[in-house]
């Protein structure tokens, strides 16, 4: 297994680094007038936000042998575009990305990013559970800091193709979220897995939660948000 650190990413994606840094500058300028991320400088955005996002997918590739080229990926609640847009730029537009984001101002910013880099990106200003145009469409669904594993699963299961995967970066409380998921969905307990990795960019231990969709979406899904949030 390759040792994935900042130097590894800078070397692997060397041709795209200037574009990724320009993206960080765009986020920094927008963040002055609208809160789209919690980072305070261009370097923080580039290192912790952008490279940290790519690191998520690199670990999925290395640990689980996933390949994102020519795939269809959904990101929900992406805000400034994390974690999916950095990967799309890094891979030189070699997959189809859809972002579902409920906050209009963030969608406007993402449209400017799309236009700046001519990205293979569709932005939908709506909640994921309200959209039915992409049923069983995506190979992967990702989300960062959107909600618990269960809530993301309920909001987006109908969008994921059978045998597709959820890829969910999580913090130190991920064990509790996995236990909650297994208790609620006992028939899916063998389809959820997790992986801890050292995030040398952010100087912390991070984790990935993966869920494989092995069955069709249950009848009646997606539920309304009022039901999902209380489940």
C-alpha positions as CSV (number, residue, x, y, z in Angstrom):
1,X,0.0,0.0,0.0
2,X,1.3,3.5,-0.9
3,X,1.9,5.8,2.0
4,X,-0.6,8.6,1.4
5,X,0.7,11.9,2.6
6,X,0.8,15.5,1.2
7,X,3.9,14.8,-0.8
8,X,2.3,11.7,-2.4
9,X,-0.8,13.7,-3.4
10,X,1.2,16.7,-4.8
11,X,3.3,14.3,-6.9
12,X,0.4,12.1,-8.1
13,X,-1.7,15.1,-9.1
14,X,1.1,17.5,-10.0
15,X,-0.5,18.7,-13.3
16,X,-3.7,19.6,-11.5
17,X,-2.2,21.3,-8.5
18,X,-2.3,24.9,-10.0
19,X,-6.1,24.4,-10.7
20,X,-6.7,23.0,-7.2
21,X,-4.9,26.0,-5.7
22,X,-7.0,28.4,-7.8
23,X,-10.0,26.6,-6.5
24,X,-8.8,27.2,-2.9
25,X,-8.4,30.9,-3.8
26,X,-12.0,31.1,-5.1
27,X,-13.3,29.5,-1.8
28,X,-11.2,32.0,0.2
29,X,-12.6,35.0,-1.6
30,X,-16.2,33.8,-1.4
31,X,-15.7,32.9,2.3
32,X,-15.1,36.6,3.0
33,X,-18.7,37.4,2.2
34,X,-20.5,34.1,2.8
35,X,-19.7,31.2,5.1
36,X,-19.0,28.2,2.9
37,X,-16.3,26.6,4.9
38,X,-14.6,26.8,8.3
39,X,-11.0,27.4,7.1
40,X,-9.4,30.8,7.6
41,X,-6.7,31.0,4.9
42,X,-6.0,29.8,1.3
43,X,-3.4,27.4,2.6
44,X,-5.8,25.9,5.2
45,X,-8.4,25.5,2.4
46,X,-5.9,23.9,0.1
47,X,-4.4,21.5,2.6
48,X,-7.2,20.6,5.0
49,X,-10.1,21.1,2.7
50,X,-9.0,20.2,-0.8
51,X,-6.1,17.7,-0.2
52,X,-8.0,16.3,2.8
53,X,-11.0,15.6,0.5
54,X,-8.8,13.9,-2.1
55,X,-7.3,11.8,0.7
56,X,-10.7,10.4,1.4
57,X,-11.0,8.9,-2.0
58,X,-7.3,7.9,-2.2
59,X,-7.9,5.7,0.9
60,X,-11.0,4.2,-0.7
61,X,-9.0,3.4,-3.7
62,X,-6.1,1.9,-1.8
63,X,-8.0,0.0,0.9
64,X,-11.0,-1.1,-1.0
65,X,-9.8,-1.1,-4.7
66,X,-12.4,1.4,-5.8
67,X,-11.9,3.3,-9.0
68,X,-13.8,6.5,-9.8
69,X,-12.8,7.1,-13.4
70,X,-15.8,7.0,-15.7
71,X,-18.2,6.5,-12.7
72,X,-21.2,8.5,-11.6
73,X,-20.9,10.2,-8.2
74,X,-23.5,12.0,-6.1
75,X,-22.4,14.4,-3.3
76,X,-25.0,15.8,-1.0
77,X,-24.7,19.1,0.9
78,X,-21.3,19.7,-0.5
79,X,-21.2,23.4,0.5
80,X,-17.9,24.7,-1.0
81,X,-17.6,21.4,-3.0
82,X,-16.1,19.0,-0.4
83,X,-15.2,16.2,-0.8
84,X,-16.2,15.6,-4.5
85,X,-15.1,18.7,-6.5
86,X,-11.4,18.4,-5.5
87,X,-11.4,14.8,-6.8
88,X,-13.1,15.9,-10.1
89,X,-10.5,18.5,-10.7
90,X,-7.7,16.1,-9.6
91,X,-8.9,13.4,-12.0
92,X,-9.2,15.9,-14.9
93,X,-13.0,15.7,-15.2
94,X,-12.9,11.9,-15.8
95,X,-16.2,11.1,-14.0
96,X,-19.7,12.5,-13.8
97,X,-20.5,14.5,-10.7
98,X,-23.9,15.6,-9.4
99,X,-24.2,17.8,-6.3
100,X,-27.5,18.2,-4.4
101,X,-27.3,21.3,-2.2
102,X,-30.3,22.9,-0.5
103,X,-28.7,26.4,0.1
104,X,-29.1,28.6,-3.0
105,X,-26.1,30.8,-2.4
106,X,-23.8,27.8,-2.2
107,X,-25.2,26.5,-5.5
108,X,-24.4,29.8,-7.1
109,X,-20.8,29.5,-5.9
110,X,-20.6,26.0,-7.2
111,X,-21.9,27.1,-10.6
112,X,-19.0,29.6,-10.7
113,X,-16.5,26.8,-9.9
114,X,-18.1,24.7,-12.6
115,X,-17.7,27.5,-15.1
116,X,-14.2,28.4,-14.1
117,X,-12.9,24.9,-14.6
118,X,-15.4,23.6,-17.2
119,X,-16.4,20.7,-14.9
120,X,-18.5,17.7,-15.7
121,X,-20.8,18.8,-12.9
122,X,-24.5,19.2,-12.4
123,X,-25.7,21.2,-9.4
124,X,-29.3,20.8,-8.1
125,X,-30.7,23.2,-5.6
126,X,-32.8,20.8,-3.5
127,X,-32.7,18.3,-0.8
128,X,-31.6,14.8,-1.9
129,X,-34.8,13.1,-0.6
130,X,-36.9,15.5,-2.7
131,X,-35.4,14.5,-6.0
132,X,-36.5,11.5,-8.0
133,X,-34.8,12.1,-11.3
134,X,-31.7,10.0,-10.6
135,X,-33.3,6.8,-9.2
136,X,-30.7,3.9,-9.1
137,X,-28.3,6.0,-11.1
138,X,-25.1,6.6,-9.2
139,X,-22.1,4.3,-8.6
140,X,-21.1,6.2,-5.5
141,X,-22.7,8.6,-3.0
142,X,-20.5,10.7,-0.7
143,X,-21.3,13.3,1.9
144,X,-19.1,15.2,4.4
145,X,-20.5,16.7,7.6
146,X,-24.1,16.4,6.4
147,X,-25.6,14.0,9.0
148,X,-25.5,10.6,10.6
149,X,-24.9,7.5,8.5
150,X,-28.6,6.5,8.9
151,X,-29.9,9.9,7.8
152,X,-27.7,9.9,4.7
153,X,-28.7,6.4,3.9
154,X,-32.4,7.2,4.2
155,X,-32.1,10.5,2.2
156,X,-30.2,9.0,-0.7
157,X,-30.6,5.2,-1.0
158,X,-33.0,5.6,-4.0
159,X,-30.3,7.4,-6.0
160,X,-27.7,4.7,-5.6
161,X,-27.5,1.9,-8.2
162,X,-27.6,-1.7,-6.9
163,X,-24.1,-2.8,-6.0
164,X,-23.1,0.8,-5.6
165,X,-21.4,2.3,-2.5
166,X,-21.8,5.0,0.0
167,X,-18.4,6.5,0.9
168,X,-18.8,8.5,4.1
169,X,-15.8,10.3,5.8
170,X,-16.5,10.3,9.5
171,X,-15.0,11.5,12.8
172,X,-14.1,9.7,16.0
173,X,-17.7,8.9,16.9
174,X,-18.3,6.7,13.8
175,X,-18.5,3.5,15.8
176,X,-21.7,4.8,17.4
177,X,-23.2,5.6,14.0
178,X,-22.4,2.2,12.7
179,X,-24.0,0.5,15.7
180,X,-27.1,2.6,15.3
181,X,-27.2,1.7,11.6
182,X,-26.9,-2.0,12.3
183,X,-29.6,-1.9,15.0
184,X,-32.0,-0.1,12.7
185,X,-31.2,-2.2,9.5
186,X,-30.3,-5.6,10.8
187,X,-30.4,-7.2,7.3
188,X,-27.8,-4.7,6.1
189,X,-25.2,-5.3,8.9
190,X,-22.9,-7.3,6.7
191,X,-22.9,-4.6,4.0
192,X,-21.4,-1.8,6.2
193,X,-17.7,-1.6,6.9
194,X,-15.2,1.0,8.2
195,X,-11.6,1.9,7.9
196,X,-9.4,4.1,10.0
197,X,-6.5,6.0,8.5
198,X,-3.9,8.5,9.5
199,X,-4.7,11.9,8.1
200,X,-1.2,13.4,8.1
201,X,-2.5,16.5,6.3
202,X,-4.8,17.4,9.2
203,X,-2.7,15.7,11.9
204,X,-5.5,13.5,13.1
205,X,-7.0,10.0,12.8
206,X,-9.9,9.8,10.4
207,X,-12.2,7.1,9.2
208,X,-14.3,6.0,6.3
209,X,-17.6,4.2,6.5
210,X,-18.7,2.3,3.4
211,X,-22.1,0.7,2.7
212,X,-22.7,-1.5,-0.3
213,X,-26.2,-1.5,-1.7
214,X,-27.1,-5.1,-2.4
215,X,-30.9,-4.8,-2.7
216,X,-33.3,-2.6,-4.6
217,X,-34.5,0.5,-2.7
218,X,-37.3,-0.4,-0.3
219,X,-40.8,0.4,-1.4
220,X,-42.0,3.8,-0.3
221,X,-38.5,5.4,-0.1
222,X,-37.4,8.1,0.0
223,X,-39.3,9.3,3.1
224,X,-40.1,12.9,3.8
225,X,-37.5,14.8,5.8
226,X,-39.9,15.1,8.8
227,X,-40.0,11.3,9.1
228,X,-36.2,10.8,8.4
229,X,-35.0,13.2,11.0
230,X,-37.1,11.5,13.7
231,X,-36.2,7.9,12.7
